[in-house]
């Protein structure tokens, strides 16, 4: 990742660009901290969130 970051910054510098603070990272390069819910879990969560008339009943808790 460090080599990639250096290469990107060098390319920016060649083109007269710079980043003064922070860094832009392509999200495809970063492993997600979360994982998608399974279809069964999604179905259960939808049922849990729906009241008798399909109204929202509360926040998600895991």
N, C-alpha and C positions, 0 to 999 in steps of 0.2 A: 504494500500500500504506500509506503514511503517513497519507493522508486517511482510509482505511478504519479503520486502527488508532485514530486520533483519534476518529472517530465512535463506534466500539465503546466506547472508554474513557469518552466523554461520556455515552453511554447507561447504562453501568454506574454512573457517578457520580450520574445522575438517580435511579437506583433505590437509591442508598445503598451500592453495591458498589464495591470497588476491588481492584486487583492490586498487591501490594507488590513482587513480584519476578517477572521473566519476563513472557512474553506467550503467550496461547493463540492459535494460528493454525489455522484450518480447513485441513486438508490439501488440499482441493480448490483452494485459492488458491496453492499452492506447486508449482512445477515440480519433478518428480522428478529426482534426480541419476542414477537408473538407468533402464534400459529393459528391458522384458520380453524373455526369450529366445524365439527363434522355435521353432515346433514341431519343426523338424529338429534344432536345437541341443538342445532338451529331450530328444528321443529319443536323441541321441548321448551326452548326459551320463548318462542313465539306464543306457545300455549300458555306459558306461565305469565307472560306480559299481558295477555288478553283477558279482560274481565268478561262477564256474562254477555255484554253487548259489544265486545271487541274493543273496549276502551283500555287505554294504558293504565296499568295498576302500580307501577313503581320502577325504580332503577334496577339495573342489572347487577347482581352480586355473584361473584365466583368464589 
